[in-house]
Amino acid sequence: MDYGTVLTTCSNSEEARAIAKSLVENKLAACVNIIPKITSIYSWKDEIVEDEEYLLFIKTRKNHFRLVKKEIRRLHSYELPEIIMLQIKKGSKEYLEWIKSETSMKDS
């Protein structure tokens, strides 16, 4: 399959919305779900940290990953933002065609 989902987390709603809108407006994503107020517990610089974050679930094409990653880094406040792509192995033909049509731009 040519499609995937990219995950990233943000510290606040405004940043999450700015990243989501930019990705959709620039046809790098067909849709971005913002899941508010998740709790993340992680190790950072030898400390255990617990934060409230916003999870972005970004539907895109695999060949747009480089540009999606670049845009997230450009707009993100974190020193090291999570940017992980998961491959979509199966999906409804109609939904995948919608992703394709909404992310129609020169392949990256």
Residue, then its C-alpha position, 0 to 999 in steps of 0.5 A: m500500500d502507498y498510504g500511512t499514518v504519521l503520529t506526533t504529539c504537541s504540548n498545546s492545542e494551538e500548536a496541534r491545530a497549526i501543524a494540522k492545518s498546514l499539513v492539510e492546506n499544503k496537501l501533505a495530509a488528507c486529514v489530521n485527527i487531534i486527540p486532546k489531553i493524552t498523558s505521556i510518560y517518558s524518559w528525557k535527559d535522565e528524568i522521568v517526565e509526565d506531560e499532558e499532550y495532544l496526539l496528531f494522527i495524520k493520514t497521508r501517502k508514504n512518499h510524502f513522509r519526508l515533506v510531512k516530517k520537514e513541516i512538523r519540524r518547522l512548526h513544532s516547539y519540541e527539541l525532538p518531536e515524535i515523528i513516526m509513520l505507520q504503514i496502512k496495510k489495508g483500508s477501504k478502497e474508497y477511503l484510500e482513494w480519498i487520501k490519494s485525491e486530497t494529497s495530490m501534489k508532486d510526489s516527494 
